[in-house]
Amino acid sequence: MDHENCEGEAGVKRTRTENSTLMSKQLDMFKTNLEEFASKHKQEIRKNPEFRVQFQDMCATIGVDPLASGKGFWSEMLGVGDFYYELGVQIIEVCLALKHRNGGLITLEELHQQVLKGRGKFAQDVSQDDLIRAIKKLKALGTGFGIIPVGGTYLIQSVPAELNMDHTVVLQLAEVLVCLLRKNGYVTVSDIKARLKWETERARQVLEHLLKEGLAWLDLQAPGEAHYWLPALFTDLYSQEITAEEAREALP
């Protein structure tokens, strides 16, 4: 009986080893095919945002991160490392130039629009997915960048402000009010109490923190009660382009 058990265990181990070897070979083959694909289509990957997303997804399937490869195959073959580094620098420049307007919060759509304006018509096209990937790399470097989901899109945080879940929920509420009630980027204590069922003090503490961090403006002259404006959602602010003077002043 013990002899049969030993043979059974040996068989299981042998099967596991064979499966592991097979998976390893398949993974190596997939990586080889991926390298051949990248070599053949490198121009499309560099120039076409949709193609780039598909390629990034293929890489993620086998645990390859082209942006973390340093000067390895992916960086040299595709130039994607340089692409996202340069894009990250441009994102920082745009956020710095707009910081005095929005306090360090900007919608992904507005950031995308400003980045495209700054790149010119002959530069490589850039998608919102590219921006997210570049921002995640900036975030990993401890630059104070963050990505806040709001109503199916994102707010990009470019200042090292401490934002907890309450602050994020209020930002999400403000985005909902913009979409549903056509409010142009402000929220009140009453809005928070009615929609989130919070106590007055909790709502006020969150708004005061956003005010303190420079992410909100206070309007005491508004009818009814104080309005806390979130300039990142105040679309009228972005009817103007960033001026050359603003861009120069923003740079260190």
PyMOL commands that set and color helices and strands:
alter all, ss='L'
color gray80, all
select helices_A, chain A and resi 2-40+42-47+49-61+66-68+73-78+80-102+108-119+128-140+165-181+189-196+200-212+231-233+235-239+244-250
alter helices_A, ss='H'
color red, helices_A
select strands_A, chain A and resi 105-107+146-150+153-157+186-187+217-219+227-229
alter strands_A, ss='S'
color yellow, strands_A
deselect
rebuild
show_as cartoon
